[in-house]
């Protein structure tokens, strides 16, 4: 929404962020309007606001729990300015969740649905170092435990096609996810955008983007091994077309969705078919 940065960008942990993250942030879709309140009010003047009667405010880009408690409350409150808003969705890093932040988020649950989206990307700490995420999988577990304690829903993000990632790494990530009390998951392919470390790696031949077929097959393998009760929020990320370097197929979400659905149905598969608790 507005006004956030990341400890992996401002020098606390590092500079430049994760290797795939541009200066816009991982969500990429930035509204250039002014304040948070102005952004929300403007949205309700657009045609999109006519397509529903209830809405969830989504703080997406950068690390949306990385600030003082006072400033966090000020920012969240600034977005909750319309009676049609029924939920608060917060995207953040596991190392930016603590008891005080969880208590603040819990304070909104009397009136709003509250959910925290945590970046994991991979359970491999070795790959975590390669992508410069700046936190460990153990910190992810700790953050989930804190949020579970306050009955706040958690959605995990994982990425497919990270540098040096193997099928075994992906299998381990799925098993890691299954061991946590989560309510949902977002699955993304790794895409390369301009002005990132990953773009430099790609242009120098040090990183190869996944082919569409490989992504769909990996996606099938992930979903058939995920526990059945986990809600799948998405199976594709929206690449910003103006700065996308690779893969080209990421511009075409329907290729992913239709390709996945066709194979899933043809093989008589379902979520959790091969899950073993």
Helices and strands as residue ranges (DSSP letters): H 36-43, G 47-51, E 55-59, H 69-79, E 85-93, G 94-96, H 99-106, E 113-121, H 125-130, H 137-149, E 153-160, H 167-178, E 184-189, E 192-193, H 197-203, H 212-225, E 231-234, E 244-246, G 248-251, H 253-266
